[in-house]
Amino acid sequence: MKTRPARGRADGGPAGWFAARGWKPFPFQRTVWREMARGSSGLLHAPTGTGKTLAVWLGSLARGRRLPETDGLRVVWITPLKALVADTARALEEPLGFLGRGWLRGRWDVATRTGDTSATERRRLRGRLPAALVTTPETLSILLSLEDAHETFAGLQTVIVDEWHELLSTKRGVQTELALARLRTLAPGLVTWGLSATLANLDEAVAALTGPAAAPSARVVRANIPRPLEIETLIPRPMERFPWAGHMGMRLLPQVVERIDAAATSLVFTNTRSQAERWFEALAAARPDWKGKLALHHGSVDRALRSAAEEGLRRGRLKCVVATSSLDLGVDFGPVEQVFQVGSPKGIARLLQRAGRSGHAPGATGRLVCVPTHALELIECAAARRAATAGAVEPRRPLTGAVDCLAQHLVTVACSGGFREADLRAEVAGTQAFAGLDDASWRWALDFAARGGPALAAYPNFARIKERFGRWYIASPAIARRHRMSIGTIAGDATVEVKWLRGGRLGTVEESFISRLSPGDRFLFAGRPLVLFQCDGLTAWVKRSRGQAMLQVPRWNGGRMPLSTLLSHAVLELLQSAPAERCGSARDRRRGSARDRRRGLPEVEAVRPLLETQARWSRLPAEGVLLVERLATRDGHHAFLFPFAGRLVHEGLAALVAWRLARRTPSTFTMAATDWGFELAGRAPLPERERDWRQLLAPTHLLEDLLACLNGTEMARRHFREIARVAGLVAGGQRTGRQTQASASLIFDVLREHDGDNLLLSQARREVLEQQFEFARLREAVARVATWEIRVVDIPRLSPLAFPLWAEQIQSRLTTQGWLERITDMARELEAAAGESAR
Amino acid sequence: MTAVRVDSDAAADVVLLPGRAALLPASRTLLVSDIHLGKAATFRQAGIPVPEGSAQRDLARLERLVVEHEVDRLLVLGDLFHARSGCTRAVFEEFATTRARLTGTRVVLVLGNHDHGVGRLPAALGIDDCVTALDEPPFHFVHEPATGVAAGDRRLFTVAGHLHPTASIASKSGDRLTDRCFVMEPGALVLPAFGSFTGGHRVAYREGMRLWIARDDGVVEVTRLAAAGSRR
């Protein structure tokens, strides 16, 4: 038989590389290679750990073989997390040695660039570009703002966006969309691929990735690879002593320790960084023999410590790592056998994502154990487990109309050699985020970028970008430098670095936390008990603290996502199926329990006594009935409402109802919200009649009233912080001069006073509506509740459902009173309390 | 809204006025601190689009206070101007114009850390005297309150600015309010920042301290509320 040299060539390609490692490509990988070589764009949708990276990377290389040989930058790989950059680069480098022996065309190498890349390395990279660059959306924007961006990206063939579902519904996603549009202009013929896991709205994800015009011709490739998953919930023993509210869930610690002990390697996911700190501390205290085999991983822990934890996981040296969403993404850790989810997963996609972090050893099963932190979370765990098994998952909607991102982008493009207005307008309108951009908003954004908006018309000397001969340029090199610094800090609040007094960094905490501590105060951070020695500027110097008593845990902003609509419905459904009338006799109870066991819902069975108490003291919520509980305590009058629409919608509803109440009589209300309902509290009794509540929750004038109530709360002002930073109103990061530091809220006040039409203010209001309150969901909830029956119940004491709301910290206030009235009321209250305790 | 008369334990009265200013009836002096004129302009110089407006309004407020109380002297306890880069001609002119209308009032500036950064102030501004500190028994006027203690003269009552103090008060039923304030401790009074475009630093309540919330339209003592808050 004759050997054909042509076959030798094929063996040197992707299939050969797979064969050399004893692997076989999946059909979806072959599809991607073929489509990419052909020059199509698209989205690859596959579970984690199935070889998405290799699919699009080898596809990029295959495409390179079809194009004229070049020496410059050919592939840009965008990843949402800085922490993933190094791992990704390593994975990309792996096949290059094999493929370089004949199959590849031209020289291929991989380099990384992030905000942490040193100045020397950056200079080196600019001198000689790699074939492929792994970077983040922020750093890509910075590269696009450099004067040589045109030359840098002219030869670009392929751009990959990793974990696109993570970026999709965020401002960083909008920033990425704009950057992709820019790249397509600089390198016509550019091919765009996105990688995503668990996502319901693939069409929108593709449109945002390639732009709506190119979306119809883009390919969506799905990998149909079943990954066996087992999900269960830890049931507290004994159930009676399990708390009704709380965020830590420590009661289940012994059971968790037991299970960690039985497995080789476990991951413990928490929903917040404070939870992670507490759990790490508790595990370390419970098992001193695990010293050195436990690690903590969250976004505020110093990078070096995090990398050490990841490395330990990869090599199987660790027994357990406690982590937040910081470990949701990224390269898989083979040795992980099981994953714990402390607290409700809040969404089905998140549950699946986290479950997928385990069981990557060949033939292994992914295993996730839900650890409820309080009784009602058992129901959320059951609902999530059931929905995940049924294959349901939530959509993630891309953002639109973010003028702050647009204003930033205009300055970015102006930095890199300028733009013609009509050209850039067309380019921007080609993105999904700005497809519906009207003339007025475009002109406003341009005017804001150039002159700071109409309010600054009186200051002709102020300009960030200037028009010369029909092109817009950056006004000065100093402004370009400042702009590049601010690009990198889209996310992230004012933070303080935590350092050992004797040297070494531990990570960062929010400035607001440190500012509440005094030297000598003790707190828990990066898994260590610390004592604050002193705070100077942006550094907190700490020493190790002896003893564990009285440790504070920092509360970091954000991080708590609301219960998804899908899951809220599932929860209400479960509650309904544990009906109140069955609670009467012992026989009925037995019957109910037996049914739950049959349906495989041990969580509901465990929580049944609590639901019975709820039914006895008040009633159980159900689809079609809005429960309103009223209670008077020494601190004032409370009302608890349970619309089951998710925490954010409840925050909005609470503000709305408070505003409608306070409009009648000037008063001050405090509000708290959970995923199940919300609480209003004030000094005067709250309405008793069903009719009053129906009016307070009426759908009429919903938008007007919500916008009006935003003025009575701090929410728009708080939200403005992020917008101000993106638009360049507030300097992010630590490198700015002290002369130009001002809080976003101060600028918010100045703008509101002197530039009321500033679009950034209306954007802040709109974003509070859309993101903070999930306006679309809120409107649906109001419409739904309007058709519901309303039941007002005066409860003798806090009911099991009301208790978690009462225990929740007060999240916001709404007032229609003047400042003096408020102080007078507060003083009167203080006097009354003093009088009472004197008696 | 009425003013608050404070016995400064130095045998002389200080009257806390609505509008974040204080009055010394004995010497017919109006005290203000930390106006930070030109701060918005400093921001614009750095490419940050912040409109003016607050400065003109602050100057108008200042003028009204001087006229209303018919004072012989306006004593600024430091940080009249924000930074050199913000001291544009327009900013200086605005101040000079307001100043020129205050005939019959001497304007004295106790230099603050920001004023030092601005450098030599032009004579055209109409500032009659610039000093680093001023001793007029029973008062010691200075920008940064710490220097009064360092001076060691415990017999004088320090009146200062610099700290931009704010007070936070809360009630058990959940209301909470943070605003600029006057702070008095034995031997010293610190004024709130007069300028609208200025930030604040929260004062931690200590035993023996008195606090007044200071607003454009009023002054109210909140010592008991602040003390109750610090115990919780």
Interface residues (C-beta under 8 A of the other chain):
Chain A: F448 R451 G452 G453 A455 L456 A458 Y459 N461 F462 R464 A475 S476 A478 I479 R482 H483 S515 S518 D635 G636 T668 T670 A681 G682 R683 G728 L729 V730 A731 T736 G737 Q739 T740 Q741 A742 S743 L746 I747 D749 V750 L751 E753 H754 D755 I810 R813 T815 W819 L820 R822 I823 D825 M826 A827 E829 L830 A833
Chain B: K39 A40 T42 F43 R44 A46 G47 I48 P49 V50 P51 E52 G53 S54 H82 A83 S85 G86 T88 G117 I169 A170 S171 K172 S173 G174 D175 R176 L177 D179 S196 F197 T198 G199 R202 A204 I213 R215 G218 V220 V222 R224 L225 A228
